[in-house]
Amino acid sequence: MSYFGNIHFDQIMYTLSQPIEGGSSVQITDYIKGPLLNASFITIWLVVIMGLIIFSENRSKQRNIFLEFKIPIISIFTILGIIITSFLSINMLGYKDVKAYFFDKTKIYEKYYVSPEDTLIQFNGEKRNLIYIFLESMESSYSSKEYGGAESNNLIPNLTNLALKEGVSFSNSSNLGGMISIPGANQTVSSMFAQTSGLPLRTSGSLDVNDYGGEGSEFMPGAYTLGQILEKEGYNQMLYIGSPASFGGRDKYFMQHGDYEIRDYYWIQGQGLIPNGYSVWWGVEDEKLFPFAKQSILELANKNEPFNFTLLTTDTHFEDGYASESTPNLFNDQYSNVIHYSDEQVYNFISWIKEQSFYDNTTIILVGDHPTMDKDFFENIDPNYQRTVYNVILNSPTKVENSINNRIFNATDMFPTTLAALGAKIDGNRLGLGTNLYSSRKTLMEELGKNNYIDEIAKKSDFYNKKIIKGTDYQVEFNNGK
């Protein structure tokens, strides 16, 4: 909480349920240098002091009054210490979040969940290719105030132009805006899951460690996702990322839900595209990732079958982002420079795609995964400003029935919206908890109200545990499902 500032309790719980495999060495180093060393230093001194008290005796080897009561005194102070630090921790985490996660229950899934597997989804005519790019920590807020952002300088001029002048960009305002971050879709893996399944990502509330798709388990086996729908329609699918795909169970999710081919940091290294042992930031920086990705897209296109190429950027993650030697120093702030350079690289990549022969039959979706985790970047922002996650859809044949503006929506709505952007017809225009934004149907956030929706999503759900998680945490927590 001290390092990132804007994370929520559900993110912490999911991270605690995961192995450390695939994690960023930068974050591990920062943890060791900060919280771990601080906690170790305090613990050592407490142990020394308590040890001296416990084993001290007067020179005459006779107990005095203090020594007679030293164990009860230490016990009382230990219990008080646990109580006080627990309250302090819960206060920092947010009492409301902790209470909702462990004790409150919601019926939102029983009332509103629409099974994608049981919904009629029709693809008419030639199937369109999909290039889906998750832009790490990309907010519409990075644009300048004149376009609806929060900055004095427009850090994302190219993405702003794509959204406002070329593609379809759904907005919470009448200008450049985007989607609202919600519990269960506020970190990279959870947002990737939500955007492709129509569901927030949750654990059952148990810490009987479950690695979600690891040895002998499945990653949300009850979810029926974009990948599974496209797999059934004959799509070749690939996940391409510069970091280890195993972090957060991303590789297991995409392999188990759509049979994606995984090309990550280790694949890139195995192909000899980078030297053995090469690693910066979280593996391979975006400056190298985009050129590498081009060849993989051409491989998919040359199969003459519909394809879904999914890419994740990384440079704009964490505090200050990753600045390479090529990052222009235009602003008096590293993170601003990194965001601006990412905007340029993404635009150049999109421009390359547009030049390819397959582009006419290809829809491109650019969307952020969550708000930035750079805790002090927006410290001087107007407190009434609503920060949102960026989105734009390019080259879709689908027409918007109502309006792209003043929509209140979140990551789960991208699932049916993506299918609609490919020209698919969805019976009822809702999948999971998500609503097709091309349609005139209200999203659940619009129906229930933003704050009420967020409150409900943060709560426990028996339906979710039984129907979505199934044989993972639920099986452990409820005695093997009995």
N, C-alpha and C positions, 0 to 999 in steps of 0.2 A: 504493500500500500504506500509506503514511503517512497519507493523508487518510481513506480508507475503513476500513482496518484488517482487514476480514473478507472481502475479495475473493480469488478464486482465479485461478490462472494461465490457465485456459481462458477466463475472462471477459475478461482482458486481451487474449488472442490474438484473440478474436472482435471486440472493440472496435477493435483495430488493423487488422482487415480491413475496417472500415467507413469510409465518408466521414463528415465531421463534420456533414453536413447534418442538421438537425433536433435537434441537440444543445442542451442547456440552456445559455443564456447565463450563468447563475449559475456553473455548473461551469467554463465556459471562462474567465470572469473570475478565479475562484479559482485556476485553473491558471496563468494569466499572472502573477498577483500572487505566487504561491508557487513551485512547482517551476521554472517557466521563468525567472523573474528570478534565482532562486538559482543555477541552472545557468549562466545567461548571465554573472553576476557572476564566478563562479569561472573560467569559460572565458576571459573577457577578461583576467583577471589572469595566468592561465597563459600565454596567447598573448603578453602583454607581456613576461613574464619570459623566456620562450623566445626571443622576438625579440631582446631585449637580449643574451642569451648568444650567439645565432647571429651577430649582426651586430657584436658588439663586437670591437675590435682594440686592441692596445696602441699607445701614442703613436708608437713607433718603427716601426709598420707591420710588425713582425716577430711571427710566431706564437710564443706561449709554449706550454708543455706542455699547459696546460688547453685552449687553443684548438685545439691539434692533435687532441685527442680529444673535442671538444665534441659532435660529431655522434654518435659511438658511445655517449657517456654519455647524451645525450638520448634516443637510441633505446632504450637499456636501460631507462631510467626510464619511458618511454612504454609499453613492453611490460609491465613490472611493474605499472604503473598499470592497464592494461587487464585483466590477470589478476586483480589484487586486487579491483578494482571489480566484475568479473564474478562472482567468488566471493561477494562481499558481496551482490550483487543476487540471485543464485540462492538464497542463504541466506534472504533476506527473502521471496522469492517462494515458497520451499519446494522443496527439492531433489527430494523425492518427486514433487511435482506436475509439475515440469519434466521429470524423467526419464520419468514415465508418459506425458506428452503427446507427447514427441518420439521415444522409443525403445521403450517397452513396447507389446506388442500384446495385444489381447483377442479371444476367440472367443465372447463373450457373445451377439453378434447371430446368429452362425451357429447357436448352440445354442437360443436362446430367442425370437428375433424372430418375431412372427406378423404376416403381411401383412394389414392391414385390408382391402385391396382384394380379397383372395381369401378372406375370412372371411364366412360367412353371418351377416347382421345383419337381423333381422326387426322391422319396425314393425307392430304390430297395432292396428287401430281408428283413431280420430281422432288425428292427430299433435299432440303437445303443443308449445306455444311454449317457447322457452328464453331466459331472461335471465341472462347469464353476466357477473358483475362481478368483475374483477380488482382486488383491494384492494392498493394499493401498499404494500409492506413490512409487511404486516399479520401479526403474530405472535400466536399464542395466549398467548405469554409476557406480553403486555400486561395480561392479566387478573390478578386478585389471587391470592395463594397459596392461599386457601381453595378456589378453583375449579380450581386446577392451574396457574395462571400463576406469574410470578416477581416481581410487584409487590406492594407493601404496600397500594396503592390500586388498585382495579379501573378501569383506564383505558378499558376497552371493555365497560361494563355491558350495553349493548343487544346487542352481538354475542355476549356470553357467554350471555345469556338465549335468544337465537335458537338457539344451538348446543346448549345443555343442556336447554331446555324446549320448544322448538317443532320444530326441524328435525332432520335426520340429520347429525351431525357425527362424522366418523371421527377416532379419536384413538389416539395411541401409548401412552396411559395409561388409567387407569380414570376419569379426570376430563377436564376440557377439555384437549385436546392438538391434534395435527395431523400434518402431513406433514413428513418429513425433507428438508432441502435437500441437493441432490446436484450434482456437477459437470455442467454442461450445462443446468442449470435453476436457476441461482443469480443471475440478473439478470432484468430485466423481459422483454426479448424472448425470451430462452432459456426462461423459465418459461412464457410464453404459447405458445411453440412446443411445449414438452414436454407441457403440459396438453391440447393439442388434437391432438397427433400420436402420443403414446406413445413419443416419442424424445427423448433429450437433444440439445441443439443443440451441434454441434461444427464446427470448421474441420478441414481435412485435415492441419493442421500446417504448411502452407505460408503464407508471407506474400507471395506473388505476389498483390497486392491484388485481392480479389474482394468485390464489394459485395452479394452475395446478393440477386439479383432486380433488380439495376440494369440499365443499358443492355446489352442483348444476353445477359443471363444469367438463370437461374431460381433461385428460392429453394427449395433442397432438393427438386428435381423428383422424387426417388424416394419422398418421403413421401406417404402417403395419409391424409387428416386428417378431423377432425370436420366442418370446413367442407365438404369434398368429399362426405362421406356425407350431410349434411343438404341440400346443394345437389341431389344426386341424388334426394332424397325430396321435393323441391319447396319447400324453405324459402327465404324471403327473408331475407337476412343483412346485418347492418350492424355495422361497428366504429366506436365513438364514443369519442373521446379528446380531451382538452384540449390536448395537446401535438402537435407536428408528427408525423404518422404515419410519415414517412420515416425517422425515427431508428431505426437498427438494422435497417432493411428491413422494418419491421412492415407497412407498406402493401402492399409487394410480396408478402409471405407471405400475407396474408389475401385479397388480390385473386386471386393465382394458385392458392390452395387454398380455393376456395369462392365466388369471385366476390362477396366482401363489398363493399357500398357503404362507402366510407371517409368518415367525417365527423370531421375533426380540427380543430386550431386554425385552419388556413387556410380550411376550409369554414365554420366558425363566423364568422370574420371576413368572409368573402365574403357571408354571409347578412345582414350588418349587425347581428348580435347583440352585437357589441362594436365600439367605435370603431376606426378605422384606426390601426395602430401600437400598439394596446393589448396589453400583454404583462406578465404577472407570473409569477414562479417559472419554470414551463416552458411558459407560454402563457396558458391560462385556468385559474384556480383552481377547485377542486371546488364552491365556494359558488355559482358561476355554471354550472358544468357540469351539475349535477343538474337544475336547472330547464330548461335547454336540452334535455337528454336526453328529458324527458317528452314533448315534442311529437314527437320522432322515433319514440318507441315507439308513440305513438298513430297516427302515419302507417302504421307497419308493421301494427298491429292492424286498422286500417280496410280493409286489403286483403283481409281474410277468408281469408288463407292462413297456414300455419304460418310463424313467424318465429324468427330467432335474433338477439337484440340483445346485443352484447358491448360492455362498458364498462370503461374503465380509469381509476382515480383517480390523483392525483399528489401531493396536499398532504403526504403522510407520507413522501415520498422525501428522500434526502440528509440532511445534518447539520441537525438541529433542525426540519426540516419548514417548511411555509409557514403563518404565522399571519396571518390577515386581521384587520381591525378588529373583526369579529364573534366571533373566537375567545375563548371565556371564559378568564379567567386564574384557574384553580382550583388549579394546582400551581406550585411554585417551579421550573418547568422548561418551556421553550417546547415541546420535543418532546412532553412529556406532555400539554400543553394541545392541541397539534395532533392527536395520536392520539385524545384524548377527543372533540374536536369532529368529527373524521372519523367516529367511531362514531355520534354523534348524527345527522349528515347522512345517512349510509348508512341508518340506521334509519328516518328520515323518508321517504327515497326508497322504501324497501321498503313502508312503510305506505301510501304513495300508490299503489303498484302493486296492493296488496291491495284497494284500493277500486275498481279498474277492472273493467269487465265481462269482460275477457279473462282475468282472473286464475285462475279455476277451472281453465282448461286450460293453465296456465303453470307451469313449474318454474323456480325461481330458484336459482342457484348463486353463493355468495359465497366467494371463495377468495383468499388472499394470493398474491403472486407469488414473494417470496423474503424471507429475514430482513432486518431493518433494516440500512441502510448507515451509520447513525449509530454511529460506532465506540466512543464512550464511554458510550452509554446503558446498556449492561449490564456496565459494568466491575466492578461490585461484586456481580455475580450469583454464586450458588453454582456452582462449577466442575463439579459433578456434575449440574446441571440440564440437561435436553435441551430446547433451544429448538426450537420447531416453528412451521410456517406454518399459519395459520388456515383452516378450511373449514367450510361448512354448506350443506346442500341443503334447500330449502324447497318444500313442495307437490309432492312426487313420489309417484306411485301405487305405486312399487316397494317391496317389503318386504326388509329385510335378512335373509339366510339364516342368518348366524352371529351375529356381534357387531360393534358399531361401536367397541368399546374394545380396547385393547392390540393394535392393528394397526400394523405397521411398513411404511410406504408412502411414496411420493414423487410428484412432479408428473406423471410418466408414467402413473400409475394413475388420474388424473382423466379421461383420454380415454375408456376403456371405461366408467368409472363414470358419466360424464355421459350417455352413450347409454342406459345402464341406468336412469338417473334419469328419462329421457323415456319409459320403458316398453319400450325396444327389447330384444330377446333376442339375445344374442351367443353364437354357437357356440364353446364352449371358454372363454368368459369372459376372454379375453386378446386384446389388440390392441397391436401394436408390442411394447414391453417392459412395457406396463401391464396391470394386472389389475383386473377389475370388483370393487370393494370390497363391493358388495351381495351378491356370491356368497360361497360358502364356500371358494373356491380361494385358496391362499396367494399373496401377492405374490412377485415375484422377490427383493425384499429379505428377505422372511421365509424363502424357500427357501434363498438363498445366504448369508444373514447380512448385516446392515447394512454392516459394514466391508468385507467381501469384495466386496459389490455396488458400493460406492463406489469401491474400488480398481480394479475392472474397468471401470467407466464412465469413469474418468479416462484410460484407455489409448487408444492409436491402434487403429483398426479398418479393415482392408482392405475388409470387407463394407460398412461404413458409407460409406467413400469411394466405392466402386464402385456400390452400390445406392441410396444415399440422396442423397449430394452430386452424384453423376453428373458432368454437364458443367460443373462450376464449378471449385473448387480442384483437384479430381482431374484435370480435363482439362489444367490448367496444369502441375500438378506432374508428371504422367506423360505429357508430350509428346502433348497432345491425345488422350489416351485410348488411345494405341497401346501 
